[in-house]
């Protein structure tokens, strides 16, 4: 992973927290080889499950990730 920009995702109504759990240059692998296989973490709060899901769906589309294909 070269980098992740969460600025637009964090601005989506209902998103209360957006974070990149791994720094640029991290090789993301699925567990158990790596405990952090995600590009980003988004937390949303809304009046109901539908609203929360909608905020997450919209924000997910706004995550800008610069990644490299797996080596090998």
BELKA-V313310 format. One record per backbone hydrogen bond with DSSP energy under -1.0 kcal/mol. NH is the residue of the N-H (numbers start at 1). CO is the residue of the C=O. E is the energy in kcal/mol with one decimal. If there is no record, write none. Layout:
nh:NH co:CO e:E
nh:NH co:CO e:E
//
This chain:
nh:2 co:66 e:-3.0
nh:3 co:66 e:-1.5
nh:5 co:64 e:-3.0
nh:10 co:6 e:-3.0
nh:12 co:9 e:-1.3
nh:15 co:12 e:-2.2
nh:16 co:43 e:-2.5
nh:17 co:43 e:-1.4
nh:19 co:41 e:-2.4
nh:25 co:1 e:-3.7
nh:26 co:23 e:-1.7
nh:33 co:30 e:-1.2
nh:41 co:19 e:-2.8
nh:43 co:17 e:-2.7
nh:45 co:14 e:-2.7
nh:52 co:48 e:-2.2
nh:53 co:49 e:-2.7
nh:54 co:50 e:-2.4
nh:55 co:51 e:-2.3
nh:56 co:52 e:-2.2
nh:57 co:53 e:-2.5
nh:58 co:54 e:-2.6
nh:59 co:55 e:-2.6
nh:60 co:56 e:-2.6
nh:61 co:57 e:-1.3
nh:62 co:59 e:-1.4
nh:63 co:60 e:-1.1
nh:64 co:5 e:-2.2
nh:66 co:3 e:-3.1
//
